[in-house]
């Protein structure tokens, strides 16, 4: 079996695909199934465009792709754009649009668009997002989750179903903000 071509960008940054091409401006493109590894993140998909700049590696695809990150984080969507710090390989920002799905050790859910910031610890979901954890199901127009402190803010048409086996509860409000111990509902 023939090995796939492999390109190395820097420390702990590799690209594998059966077809890798570069442009005069330094852009890297693939047209077939591809795997990009940057630090503890792996992106699998096809038709990648990668820009390797002095401080950042920018990744883009208009095809369905799956991002896997160490610690049990996974997300997928129809279009993916990511920026990584070129020195530390840390994720700076990840925007995934179209049939976005994600799972982390604490949460799973879906939306039209997902944006990851602060190394992937802050997630903003837009377009009919739904987020599930062990205790509840949360729906709203926009949901922002901070995984560092296990908090969230949900706005516009918030619906929370609390999974209590003895006494399940449905709460509807304009806004919900909370953490592991409490939730404050306001409006409507």
C-alpha positions in Angstrom: 0.0 0.0 0.0 1.3 3.4 -0.9 1.6 6.0 1.8 -0.3 9.2 1.5 1.7 12.4 1.0 2.5 14.2 4.2 3.3 17.8 4.8 4.8 19.2 8.0 4.2 22.9 8.8 5.9 23.3 12.1 6.3 21.6 15.4 3.3 19.2 15.8 1.6 20.3 12.6 1.0 17.8 9.8 -1.3 17.4 6.8 -2.0 14.0 5.1 -3.9 13.6 1.9 -3.6 11.7 -1.4 -3.3 15.1 -3.2 -1.6 18.1 -1.7 -0.8 21.2 -3.7 0.7 24.6 -3.0 0.2 28.0 -4.6 2.7 30.7 -5.3 1.4 32.6 -2.3 2.0 29.7 0.0 -1.5 28.4 0.3 -1.9 24.6 0.7 -4.8 22.8 -0.8 -6.2 19.3 -0.8 -8.9 17.8 -3.0 -9.3 14.4 -1.5 -9.9 12.9 2.0 -7.5 14.8 4.3 -6.3 14.9 7.9 -4.8 18.0 9.5 -3.2 17.7 12.9 -2.3 20.8 14.9 -1.2 20.1 18.4 -4.0 18.2 20.2 -6.6 19.0 17.4 -7.3 16.8 14.4 -9.5 17.8 11.5 -10.8 15.1 9.1 -12.6 16.0 5.9 -11.8 16.9 2.3 -11.0 19.9 0.1 -8.9 21.8 2.7 -7.3 25.2 2.3 -4.6 26.1 4.7 -2.7 29.3 5.1 0.5 29.1 7.2 1.3 32.6 8.4 3.9 33.8 10.8 1.7 33.7 13.9 -1.3 31.6 12.9 -2.3 28.6 10.8 -5.7 29.2 9.2 -7.8 26.3 8.0 -10.9 26.4 5.9 -13.2 23.9 4.2 -16.6 24.2 2.6 -17.1 20.4 3.0 -18.3 18.4 6.0 -15.5 18.0 8.5 -15.0 16.6 11.9 -12.7 18.2 14.5 -11.5 16.1 17.4 -9.6 17.6 20.3 -7.9 15.9 23.2 -10.1 15.3 26.2 -13.1 13.9 24.4 -14.2 17.0 22.5 -15.6 16.5 19.0 -17.6 18.8 16.6 -18.7 18.6 13.0 -20.4 20.8 10.4 -20.9 21.4 6.7 -18.3 24.3 6.7 -15.4 24.8 9.1 -12.9 27.7 9.6 -10.3 27.5 12.3 -7.3 29.5 13.5 -4.5 28.1 15.5 -1.6 29.8 17.2 1.5 28.9 15.2 3.8 28.8 18.2 1.7 27.0 20.8 -0.7 25.1 18.4 -3.6 26.2 20.6 -7.0 26.7 19.0 -7.7 30.5 18.8 -11.1 30.3 17.1 -13.2 27.7 15.4 -16.4 28.6 13.5 -18.5 25.7 12.1 -21.7 26.4 10.1 -24.4 24.2 8.8 -25.7 21.1 10.6 -23.3 21.8 13.5 -23.1 19.0 16.1 -20.8 18.8 19.2 -20.0 16.7 22.2 -17.7 17.3 25.2 -17.4 15.4 28.4 -20.2 17.6 30.0 -22.4 18.6 27.0 -23.7 17.5 23.6 -25.9 19.3 21.2 -26.6 20.8 17.8 -27.3 24.2 16.1 -26.9 25.9 12.8 -23.6 27.5 13.8 -21.1 26.9 16.5 -18.2 29.2 17.5 -15.4 28.1 19.9 -13.2 30.6 21.5 -10.6 30.8 24.3 -8.9 27.5 23.4 -12.3 25.8 22.8 -13.6 26.3 26.3 -16.2 28.9 25.4 -18.9 27.8 22.9 -21.5 30.1 21.3 -24.4 28.4 19.5 -26.8 30.1 17.1 -29.7 28.9 15.0 -32.1 26.8 17.0 -29.4 25.5 19.4 -30.1 22.6 21.7 -27.7 21.6 24.5 -28.0 18.5 26.7 -26.2 17.6 29.9 -27.0 15.0 32.5 -29.5 17.2 34.3 -31.2 19.3 31.6 -32.1 20.0 28.0 -31.7 23.7 27.0 -33.1 25.4 23.9 -32.9 29.1 22.9 -32.1 31.4 20.0 -28.5 31.7 21.3 -26.6 29.7 24.0 -23.2 30.6 25.3 -21.4 27.9 27.4 -18.3 28.5 29.4 -16.8 25.1 30.1 -14.1 26.5 32.5 -16.6 27.5 35.2 -19.6 25.3 33.9 -21.8 28.3 33.3 -24.2 29.3 30.5 -26.2 32.2 29.2 -29.3 31.5 26.9 -31.3 34.3 25.3 -34.6 34.6 23.4 -37.3 32.0 23.8 -35.5 29.9 26.3 -36.9 26.5 27.2 -35.3 24.4 29.9 -36.4 20.8 30.6 -35.0 19.7 33.9 -34.7 15.9 34.1 -35.7 15.0 37.6 -37.1 11.4 37.6 -39.5 12.1 40.4 -40.6 15.6 39.3 -39.5 16.8 35.9 -39.8 20.6 35.3 -40.2 22.7 32.2 -39.2 26.4 32.5 -39.8 29.0 29.7 -38.3 32.5 29.8 -36.7 35.2 27.7 -33.3 34.7 29.3 -31.6 32.1 31.5 -28.2 32.4 33.1 -26.6 29.9 35.4 -24.0 27.5 36.5 -23.7 24.2 38.3 -25.7 25.2 41.4 -28.4 27.6 40.2 -30.1 29.2 37.2 -31.7 32.7 37.1 -34.6 33.0 34.6 -35.8 36.5 33.6 -38.4 37.9 31.2 -41.7 36.4 30.2 
